[in-house]
Amino acid sequence: MVLAHYFGEVAHGLPGFTVGWMGVNLFFVLSGFLIGSIILERKGCSNFFSVFYIRRTLRIFPAYFTALALTLGFIWLHGPAPWIGPPLPALSYFTFTQNFVMALRGDYGAPWLLPTWTLAVEEQFYLVIPLIITLLPSRWLLPAIIGGIAIGCIARALFYLNGSEIAGQVLLLSRCDILLTGILAAYVHRRFMPSELLLRLIPLAAVAAVLLAVFQFRASGGTLLFIVSPLLMAFLFASYLLLTARGWPQFRFLRSRFWQMFGTISYSLYLIHQPIAGALHGLILDGRPDIGTVPQVMVTFAALLLSIAFALASSRLMEAPLLRLGRTWRYDGQMIVGPSKVDAPRSA
């Protein structure tokens, strides 16, 4: 996602890097899978809700509010500038309701804080999904997950068909099918053992269907591509998650120290990379991020290095200690040896 924002989704971006939408879907599926696994495993614990929300709070809030305060503070101190863009009301960011404001206004707000809508969707998901899974009888859980996936896709279609494209992109109702696909993968991983052939065929079918939707879009326009492609890619990512959980050798490279390091810093990197790129390009070149000239490319690479350095510092000085603190709250009967699943890194 960082590469997409820096080198693809700018005025002179490279076409091959315009894949930020895929990164969003991957994040939602991964988040659903990880959180779903925790809930399905620990929902019977008497202290499930207290431990779950304490750990989630320590994982998400400190880094988010720090990045938010720094970004909004810089915008306030610097004052209006064409390369900043006006943010949404600060209260919406601090209450994780910026996605509602975006949908109501038809406006994404300041580009620097645009990615935070995904975190708002995730936080709203965290409020409802533990209650739903713990309260539903086990025999109704799978039908409820499948029904929720259908509802999410239908809601997205209705938003797009009524001209509310932003609402179709940023609201929990129109994205719950992607998150629930991750929950479905967690459920399948615990209950069934799909064949490797099936898990390898699903991504091929998903890619073929997306390509057909692309051809249809180019031939006649319309919104079908934007309605179905997120769910199709969600099934692709869910299949690869299940293959990874089964130890598929093609994904062993993800266990290297290099990729583990990026997994560890991914959350802070996600929060800060846009503000850093925007501030550097604005202060040095008096413009918004782009890669159309040599100076712009140099500033972009400088922003990338600075973002990684900031994320490393945040991970070691703030996030890691708080994660250790979170692990001191244990689910009933839990024996902790090493990191817990709940502390798995956020995808960048």
Order of alpha helices (4+ residues) and beta strands (2+ residues): alpha-alpha-alpha-alpha-alpha-alpha-alpha-alpha-alpha-alpha-alpha-alpha-alpha
